[in-house]
Every structure is written in structure tokens, then in C-alpha cells.
Amino acid sequence: MSELLPHQALKKALDHYGVVGEELASAAGIHKTFVSDIRNGKKWMSEETFQKILVAMDSLKPGSRKYFCTLLAGASENCTTDLGEKLEQLIEAADDEDIEKAMLAIAKRWRVAKLQGTLLRV
């Protein structure tokens, strides 16, 4: 797997989540041509602007920031992994709050399956 440059990882994450440059620019409070230049590797940004973009992209499409960080770290460029592998990757990248939410969702799903009699017994 080849490492992505920061602008390539950003572009890939934005494209993967369907984040449109104009929406991102508006949410981040920066000009849309600047976002375009960043996506295309023509310009880079200050740490402050970078933070604004990360917050904006995640507010528009939750999960896009973590996906970008994963791409930037070179951990996963390939999105064809099975569901179990994706869950493992998400768990590894999750913070304590995300883990708590996931555990509650799993408990809810387990409870519904148990009530419906569809719970698999291993």
C-alpha cells in the first residue's frame, strides 16, 4: 500500500463521504477556491485552518475526520474489507465516548434480537 500525501488523503476522505467543497468552505468559514486548492495540492494551510476543516468535515459527514486520519496514518487505504474488519478498525480508532456508544448500540441490538428470537447461539 502506498502512503498518501496529506492533500490526497483529504481529497479521498472528502470524496468517500461526499463532502462538497463549497459546503466544506462554508462550514469552515474559508473561501471555496482555497478548499479547492488544498484538495488539489496547490496550497496547504495553517494549523488553525486545518483544524477548522477537520471540524467542518466531521460536522457535515460524521466519521469523515477519523477516516481522513486513518488514511493519513496509512492504516487503511482499502475500503473493501469485510464488516468484521471494519468494526475492528473503528474500535481501534475510537475514543472512550465512542466505545461507550458502540457498546450501548450492541446491547440494544442484542436485546432486540433476543426478544425476536433471532439471537444466534454459538
Secondary structure, DSSP 8 states (H G I E B T S, - for coil): -----HHHHHHHHHHHHT--HHHHHHHHTS-HHHHHHHHTTS----HHHHHHHHHHHHHHSTTHHHHHHHHHHTS-------HHHHHHHHHHH--HHHHHHHHHHHHHHHHHHHHHT-----
